[in-house]
Amino acid sequence: MRYLIAETSWNMMSLAQEILGTGTLLTRTDRPEDLFHYLTVGSADLLLIEADQLNRSNVTLRGLRSAAGQMPIVLLAADATSLQRAEWLADGADAIVDPASSPAEICCHLMAIARRALGYPIPVLNFGPLRLSLDKRIAHISDCPVKLSPKIYEMLEYIALRPGQLIAREALMTHLYGLDNEPETRIFDVYACNIRSCLKATQGIVELETVRGVGFRLTLTEIPAPVAA
């Protein structure tokens, strides 16, 4: 997962460190007005901003909602009234989080919002014999843990969350690396080779397909049930 956040206070910077500690990727800016640029050129699974940054420098909740499309928008707001919360939800916020909550609770709340927006109500993704524990960032094949580096796990998770879709290399680049220190796109061939090596344990049920010059797709081959004689 990758979040886009506006770091405009020490509280938000501290929360960002807690989020990074869970393994979640971050695209960060200390200028809320730049969020619109990042929404245009990058990809993220959730946008996080402090409510007191709204209606400054032409940053409005409705404007963010229009630019973000279906991406969840979460506001960090302390002591908000019921009327304020209702207005924010009406203008496009998906949730309002109290910064007084524990960092662990906030991180779990954000992860739940992000994954449910992708269609996963619980933090477990089952794809045939492949299982991903989204909260623990661990992959299993037939209940056996699979050892993956953080970047390779993130690539597998990103593709597995979008089963059957052709994922462009450019999308993987912006998701895994944001807009900083981007390597050559050939690095994904190396990552894909590692993933395929692990998927051999599924005996062809789960495969990572490469579409030359475009990207990758995760496919699942259903094994027909035996027919009684």
C-alpha positions in Angstrom: 0.0 0.0 0.0 1.1 3.6 -0.6 -0.5 6.7 1.1 -0.2 10.3 -0.1 0.1 12.6 3.0 0.5 16.3 3.7 3.0 16.6 6.5 2.2 20.0 7.9 2.7 19.5 11.7 4.9 17.5 14.1 1.9 15.3 14.9 1.6 14.3 11.2 5.3 13.8 10.9 5.3 11.5 13.9 2.3 9.6 12.5 4.2 9.3 9.2 7.0 7.5 11.0 4.5 5.1 12.6 3.0 4.4 9.2 6.4 3.7 7.7 7.1 1.3 10.5 4.2 -0.9 9.3 5.9 -1.2 5.9 3.4 1.1 4.1 4.9 3.3 1.5 4.5 7.0 1.6 4.4 9.9 -0.8 5.0 13.0 1.4 4.7 16.7 0.9 4.7 19.7 3.3 2.7 21.8 0.8 -0.9 20.7 0.7 -1.4 22.6 -2.5 1.0 20.2 -4.2 -1.3 17.3 -3.5 -3.1 18.0 -6.7 0.2 17.5 -8.6 0.9 14.2 -6.9 -2.7 13.0 -7.6 -2.0 13.7 -11.3 1.4 12.1 -11.7 1.5 9.4 -9.1 -0.6 6.7 -7.6 -1.7 6.0 -4.0 -4.3 4.0 -2.1 -5.3 6.7 0.3 -4.9 10.4 0.9 -4.3 11.8 4.4 -4.5 15.4 5.4 -5.2 17.4 8.5 -8.5 19.1 8.5 -7.1 22.5 9.5 -5.2 22.6 6.2 -8.4 22.8 4.2 -9.5 26.1 2.7 -6.0 27.3 2.6 -3.9 28.0 -0.6 -6.9 26.9 -2.7 -7.0 23.5 -1.1 -10.6 22.4 -0.6 -12.1 19.1 0.2 -14.3 19.1 -2.8 -11.3 19.9 -5.0 -9.4 17.0 -3.5 -12.3 14.7 -4.0 -12.6 15.6 -7.6 -8.9 15.1 -8.2 -8.6 11.9 -6.2 -11.4 10.1 -7.9 -12.3 6.9 -6.0 -9.2 7.1 -3.7 -10.2 7.3 0.0 -9.6 10.7 1.6 -9.1 10.6 5.4 -9.0 13.8 7.6 -7.1 14.0 10.8 -9.2 16.3 13.1 -9.3 16.8 16.8 -12.4 18.0 18.7 -14.5 18.2 15.5 -18.2 18.8 16.1 -20.9 16.5 14.7 -21.8 19.3 12.2 -18.2 19.6 11.0 -17.9 15.9 10.5 -21.2 15.8 8.6 -20.0 18.6 6.3 -16.7 16.9 5.7 -18.3 13.6 4.8 -20.7 15.4 2.5 -17.9 17.2 0.8 -16.0 14.0 0.0 -14.1 12.7 3.1 -14.3 9.0 3.7 -13.4 9.1 7.3 -12.4 11.5 10.1 -9.7 10.2 12.5 -9.0 11.7 15.9 -5.2 12.3 16.3 -5.6 11.6 20.0 -6.1 7.9 19.2 -3.1 5.6 19.5 -0.8 5.5 16.5 -1.4 1.7 16.2 -5.1 2.3 16.1 -4.8 5.0 13.5 -2.5 2.8 11.3 -5.0 -0.1 11.5 -7.9 2.3 10.7 -6.1 3.7 7.6 -5.2 0.2 6.4 -8.8 -0.9 6.8 -10.1 2.0 4.7 -7.5 1.5 2.0 -8.0 -2.2 1.5 -11.8 -2.0 1.6 -11.7 0.6 -1.1 -10.0 -2.1 -3.2 -12.7 -4.6 -2.3 -11.0 -6.5 0.6 -13.0 -6.4 3.8 -10.4 -8.3 5.9 -6.6 -8.1 5.8 -6.2 -11.5 4.1 -6.0 -12.0 0.4 -6.5 -15.6 -0.9 -5.5 -16.3 -4.5 -5.7 -20.1 -4.9 -2.9 -21.5 -2.7 -1.3 -18.1 -2.4 -2.3 -16.1 0.7 -1.2 -12.6 1.6 -1.5 -11.2 5.1 -1.9 -7.5 4.3 -1.4 -6.3 7.8 1.7 -8.4 8.5 3.0 -8.2 4.9 3.7 -11.9 4.8 3.0 -14.3 1.9 2.1 -17.9 2.3 1.8 -20.7 -0.3 -0.2 -23.7 0.9 0.3 -22.4 4.5 4.1 -22.2 4.2 5.7 -18.7 4.6 7.5 -17.3 1.6 10.6 -15.2 2.1 10.4 -12.0 0.1 12.3 -8.7 0.2 10.1 -5.6 1.0 10.1 -4.4 -2.7 9.3 -7.8 -4.1 6.5 -8.3 -1.6 5.1 -4.9 -2.4 5.1 -5.7 -6.2 3.4 -9.0 -5.5 0.8 -7.4 -3.2 0.1 -4.6 -5.7 -0.5 -7.0 -8.5 -2.4 -9.5 -6.4 -4.8 -6.8 -5.2 -5.7 -6.3 -8.8 -6.1 -9.9 -10.0 -6.4 -10.5 -13.7 -5.5 -6.8 -14.5 -2.6 -6.0 -16.7 -0.3 -3.8 -14.5 1.9 -1.5 -16.4 5.5 -1.1 -15.5 5.0 2.6 -15.1 2.3 2.0 -12.5 4.6 -0.3 -10.6 7.3 2.3 -10.7 5.2 5.1 -9.2 3.8 2.7 -6.6 7.0 1.2 -5.4 9.3 4.1 -5.8 7.1 7.2 -5.8 8.8 10.0 -7.6 12.2 9.5 -6.0 15.3 7.5 -7.0 13.5 5.6 -9.8 15.6 2.7 -11.1 15.4 1.3 -14.6 12.1 -0.5 -15.3 14.1 -3.6 -16.0 14.4 -4.0 -12.3 10.8 -5.4 -12.4 12.0 -8.3 -14.5 14.4 -9.2 -11.7 11.5 -8.9 -9.2 9.2 -11.0 -11.4 11.8 -13.7 -11.7 12.0 -14.0 -7.9 8.2 -14.1 -7.6 7.9 -16.8 -10.3 10.5 -18.8 -8.5 8.3 -18.7 -5.4 5.1 -19.4 -7.3 6.6 -22.7 -8.7 5.3 -24.2 -5.4 1.7 -23.7 -6.6 2.4 -26.2 -9.4 1.1 -23.8 -12.1 -2.1 -22.8 -10.3 -0.9 -19.2 -9.7 1.3 -17.7 -12.4 2.8 -14.2 -13.0 2.4 -13.4 -16.7 4.7 -11.0 -18.5 3.2 -9.0 -21.4 6.3 -7.8 -23.2 6.8 -4.1 -23.3 3.7 -3.5 -21.1 3.7 -5.1 -17.7 2.5 -8.0 -15.6 -0.6 -9.9 -14.7 -1.3 -12.5 -12.0 -3.4 -15.4 -13.2 -5.2 -18.3 -11.4 -5.8 -21.6 -13.1 -8.7 -23.4 -11.5 -8.1 -27.1 -11.0 -11.2 -29.1 -11.9 -12.7 -31.2 -9.2 -12.4 -35.0 -9.7 -15.5 -36.5 -11.1 -16.9 -39.6 -9.4 -17.0 -42.7 -11.5 
